[in-house]
C-alpha cells in the first residue's frame, strides 16, 4: 500500500517530506507487528531488544549504561526495562565486584528460553514484513545505512 493511501494524504510538501513520513509510518507498522508477536510472552519490543543484547554477551555481565548505548531505541529507559525483565525472572542484577556503584546484568535461563521460543516466530515475521528479493533487501539496507551517515 502506498503511503498516500495508508495515511489518506494526496500531496506532500516535497519528496523529502514524503520519505520521512514514509519511514516513520513504516517504523510504526513494524513495531506494531512486533508488539503483537511479543505480547503473549509478556514482552515489549524494547524488552526483547534488551534480551538480545544480553544474549550477545554469551553469559558475561554487562552494565545498564552499556545496554542503553546498544539499544535500538535510544529514548528507552534501560534501567526500567531491566527491572521489568528482572521481575519476570528473565535477567539478574548483581553488584559489580570491582565497582559497587555499577550494576551488572545477565540473562537467565528463562530469558534464553523465551528468546529460543521466539526465534522461529521472528524469522517468519521478518520475511512477512520485508517481502523483497535478495538484491532489493541489500539495496534497502545500503540506502538506510547511507541515510544515517
Secondary structure by P-SEA (a helix, b strand, c coil): ccccccccccccccaaaaaaaaaaaaaaaaaaaaaaaaccccccaaaaaaaaaaaaaccccccaaaaaaacccccccaaaaaaaaaaacccccccccccccbbbbbbcaaaaaaaaaaaaaaaaaaaaaccccaaaaaaaaaaaaaaac
